[in-house]
Amino acid sequence: MLFGLDGIELGLLIVFLCLFGGILSGFPVAFAIGGSGVIAFAIIAMLDANGLLIHQAIDESSAEYAKLLAEGVRQDSISVFRYPDLPRVAEPIFPQFVDGVVTGGGWETAVDRNLSFIVNRINERVLAGASIETLLAVLMFVLMGITLERSRIADDLLTTMARVFGPLPGGLAVSVVVVGAFLAASTGIVGATVVTMGLLSLPTMLRAGYHPPLATGVIAASGTLGQIIPPSIVIVLLGTLAGDLYSTAQEERAQLVGCSDALTYLGEPAVVSVGTLFQAALLPGILLAVLYGLYAFGFAMVNPSKAPAVQVDGGKGDVVTRNEALTWFVGVPGALIGALLVAGQLGLVGSQDVSVSSFSDAGQTASLRTTVGPECQASMIELHGQDAWDAAVAEQAAIDAAGGVAEAHRMSEDEIAAARAEKVANAPLIGKGIAVSALLMALWLAVAVGVAPTADKRPMMIGGAGIAGLLLFDALFAGPLASPGTRVLIFALPLAVALWGCAKAAPLLGRNDLLRVVFPPLVLIVAVLGSILGGITNPTPAAALGAGGAIMLAAYRRLEAQGRNPRMVLYTTLAIMVMLIVGTNFDMRMGQETVLFENRLAYMVVFAAFLVAMFGILWSCWVLFADGVLTPVVRETAKVTSMVFTILIGSQLLNLVVISFGGEHYIQQFLRSFDNEFVVFLTVMGVLFILGFVLDFLEIIYIVIPIVGPVIYGGTMDPKWVTIMIAVNLQTSFLTPPFGFALFYLRGVAPPEVTTGHIYRGVIPFVLIQVLGLALLWFFPSVVTIVPNLIGH
């Protein structure tokens, strides 16, 4: 063996040396990855053809190997790492048969196989595969982030947060953390966030007397929150890959233990989606932001001269006393939300949907499938426990005693009428949609009173009366059988009064700088993330909504800055709201034989709103184009998206090179040789951390994760937890000196008096905080799983 290394080990070494050489050469990374794969394959093929790459494989014809199989050891568990004393047989890594003799030089066959594989992979993952729709979200999230960044939203956010937190010790540092988290939730682009924060906040913090290491550390760390806080591009890309890897790995795992499929073995579908990962990433992202803020505040308390309190002038708004603030910002909102929750628990508020399916529900099934073979049964008992298996057996016995699982059947007219009558009798007094709308309007009015306590309260009182009338009319007149058109007529008067009060309250809210600056992007974030986290839609439509909203918000800010009337943007927003509200409450199917007048009228309203919305978005694009904003935004979006997909194609080629000579299987055998899957995961996490110094997250996701994924996603660990741990780990490596990518971004925009040493010293505490965050997630995995579990139930 050359250099005492196995042929496959040498092949892996050649691939990674070529990859690092290509990346460090200065050639564009997107093309260097594919090129390094081609060069590595050529070198490996040449060495193999000359008999220099020899793989010491296990001799499967030996008596020792047959003995292990007879003892019940699975074939996939037998490897040179777990059983190093088994007889070996030397063979080339590209074998070919010549006159019945195995020789080297079979790289031509590998080329043919790779060409067909690369075509299939590109078609599957880039052009027309199941994951392509999710990958489209990358383009629109990038467009959303770059548009918001170019709209200079960070300027106003930093100024406003500085007024709020500046008087506190370390207040400017805390402001940077808050704005970093806010930008992460609205952009998801790390480089842009670090550069923007470095340009805007670093000079201000230095002028205020902040210690340079603290200032640079908090900026670099806060900028990387976009790696983990949704809508993170990292999680979108990881999620598309993790879903496939987890599903495939669990199916293989189930079949290896004798079960027919993963659903039978696990008792639940082997599925993980990007939306679920967004839910899982929410609390860890907030946790890291809180830890950053606590460190900055604690540093300032210990070293007040290095992080002094700062008074930022220029704010406007009425003077609000402490009692007024507690009453209108805490007490009244808390009472309103509590009242809604209590009403929901009492059955006064809830869904008034009384629609009945034409088919009956199927009967209850057991928690686990019990009609399985002995091998699968033993494996399921080992996985779920004897108690869970006994409970499932008892459930199945009870079902069988009752005549078996009832099959769904078409219900008669009498059965449908009886089912509907039962739903009508049990329907709550107030619909959930009306109750939530009333709550939002009431909170709007309450905050307006708190912001301007000396203003005339009569409009708010009239609006409050309209809200009360809305609830009363729903309880008394709008029963569950009322048609959408009838509901519109019933709610018209109180809703108009309530909306009039909210319109009068809007100027009062605008007096507060914090609300004026934070509210518009906050609404966008809630609309995008809320639709995903609430399970209303998947990330792709939500990203489209975010991109359109970002364009409108940027146009609004540009028009305001130029002193022009931004009314058209408000009309567009209203049209979109009309489309969503009317479209979800009326039947928009115009192809039916009988279409009610109210539905036809609603369709015309929605169509008119659609035309207004489309014109408004196009008009917003024209405003940005005329102001010289849209062109660089589109250009930058095209560059980033092209880079992502080019790296995806190149990484597929590199992966196939590793697969062609057995490198992927060799690595997986090594990882499977450990008895403890957590040791395997720790090993992978350590490798990913080191690779994060020299590889960007795109290369790691598309090159490394497909190799190690079948192992780490093929065990008992929760795939949501595994994926979020990987994302936080990559975030940590991007912060770690001396190769952290975030540090290079910040170094590029830092003033001359800030040295590289300042940046390195400042970021080390935040790296330790990242390690602490990883440890917390390791020992308390419920931080990751609690939100998906709550939403799922």
C-alpha positions, 0 to 999 in steps of 0.5 A: 500500500502506498505510504502505508494507507489503504487505497480508499483512504488515499483516494479520500485524501486526494479528493480533499486536498484537491478541494482545499487547493481549488478553494484556496486558489482564488478561483470562484468556489462555485466552479472550484468544487466541480473542477476539483472533483474532476481533477481528483478523479483523474489523479485517482484513476491514473494511480489505480491504473498503475496499481498504486491504489490497493484496497484491503477489503474483507474476504467474504469467502473466508470461514471467519466471515461466514461464522459471523453471519451464522452468529446473526451479525448483520452484513452491514455491521461487518467492517474492517474497523469493527473486526480488524482481524478478519482475513483481507483480500487486496483489490483495486479501488476501480476493479474490472474483470479481465478473463475472470481475473480482477485487475485495476483500471476500471475507471472507465466504468466508473466514468460511465456510471458517474455520468448517468448518476450526475444527470439523474442527481441534477434532474432530481435536486436542481431541475425537477425533483421534489425538493426544487419547490423548497429550493425556490424559497432560497431565491425569494428569501435572498431577495427579501433580505437584500431588499430590506438591507438596501432599504436601510431598515437597520439604520432606523432600528439601531437608532431607535433601539439605542434610545431604548437601551442606551441609558443602560450599562452596555445598552449599545451592545444590547441594542446591537444584539436586538437589531441583529436578531431582528435582521436575522428574522427578516433577512437570514443573510449572515454576510450582509448583516455583519457588514451592515452592523459593522458599518453602522454601529461600530463607529458609534460604539467606539465614539461612545467609549466602548471597548473595541473587543466588546464592540467587534465581538457583539457585532460579529456574533449578532450578525451570525444569528441569521444562521439559526433564526428563521427564515435562515437560508442555512435551515432551508438548504439543510432541511431539503437535504435532511428530509431525504436523508432521514426518510431514506435512512429510517427506511433502511433501518426498518428493513434491516431489523426485519420490518416492512417500512419505517412507519411500522417500525417507528409508529410514525412517518419518517418525515421532517420538513423545512417548516418543522425545522423553522419551528425547532430553530425558533427557541434556540435562536432566541436563547443565543440572542438572550445569552449574547445580551446577558453577556454584554450587560454583565460585562458592562456591570463589571467594567462600566468604563468599557461599556458606558451608558449613552443618552441618545437624543432626538426621540419624540412622543408623549411623556408616559408615566410608569402607571400608564405604561403598566396599565396600557402596555401590560395590564390591559393587553394581558387581561384581553389575551387572558379573557380570550384564552378563558373563553376558549377553554369555556367553549364560548370561542372556537371554530364554527365550522359545521361542514360534514364529510360525505364519508364517515371517519375510519375507526381508531387504530392501535398506536403501533402495528402489531401484525408483524413478524417475530424479528420486527416485533423484537426490534419494536419492543427494543425501540419502544419498550415492552410497556408500549408494545403491550399497550398496542396489543391491548388496543388492537385486542379491544378493536378486534373485540369491537368488530375490527377497525371500521372502514369509512363509508359514504354516509346517507342524507339522514346521517349527514343531517344528524352529524351537522345538527350535532355540530351546530348544537355544539358550536361556540357562540363566537367564531375564532376568526372574529374573536382573534380579529377583535383582540388585535383591534382591541390591542391596537386601541389599548397601545394607542391610548398608552402611547398618547395618554393625553390625547382625545380618547373618544375615538378609541372608546367608539372603536372599543364599542364597535369591537364589543358590538362585533362580538355581540352581533356574532353571538346573537345574530351570526350563527354557525349556519349563516352564510358568508354573505349574511355574516358580512351584512351582520358585521358591517356596522360594528366592524366599520365603527371598530375600523374607524376607531383603529384608523383614528388611533394609527396617527397616535401610534406613529408618535412613538419612534419604536412602534413607527420603526419596528411595526412595519418589518415586524408585521412582515416577519409575523406574516412570513414566519407565522404562516410557516410556523402555524402550518398555514403554508410551506416556506415557498409561498411564505417566502414569496409573500416576504419578497413582495412585502419587502419590495413594498416596504422598501418603496414606502420608505423611499417615498417617505424619504423623498417627501412623496405620498406612499398611499399606493403602498397602503392601498396595495397592502389593503388589497392583499388583506382583502384577497386573503380575508374574502378568499378564505371565507367565500367559495371562489370556485366559479366552475360549479353548476350553481354559483351563489350570488354572494360567491360571485360578488366575492369573486369579483371583489377578490379579482379587483383586489388582485388587480390593485395588488399586482399594480401596487407591487409593479408600481413599487418595483418601478419606484425602486427601479427609478431610485436606483435600488431595484437593479442592484437588488436583482443583480445581487439576488441573481449572484447569490442564487446562482452561486447556491445552485452552481455549488449544488451542481458542483458538490453533486459531482464531487460526491459522486467521485467519492462514491465511485471509489467507495469513499462514502461507504468507507466513511460510513463504515467507520462511523458505524463501528462505534457502539454509541450513536452519540459518540458518532454524532460528537465525532461528526460535530467535531469534524464539521466544526473544523471544516467550518474554518475553511468551508462555507456552509454551502460546501459543508451542507452539500458535500459533507452532510450527504456522506455522514447523513445516512449514519447520523439520521439513521439512528434514534436521535430526533432529526430536528435536534440533529439538524439544529445542532449542526446549524448552531455548530456551523454558526460557532465555527464561522465565529471562531478565530482565526478563520471564522467567515464572520470575522473576515466580513467585519475586518473588511469594514472595520475602521483602521484603529480596530485591529485584527487582534481586537476582533479575535479577542472580542469574539472569543467570549461569544464562541464560549457562549456558542459552546454553552448554547450547544451544551444546553441543547445537548442536555436539554433537547426539549428546547428544540422540540417543544415548539414543533410538539406544541404546534403539532398538537 
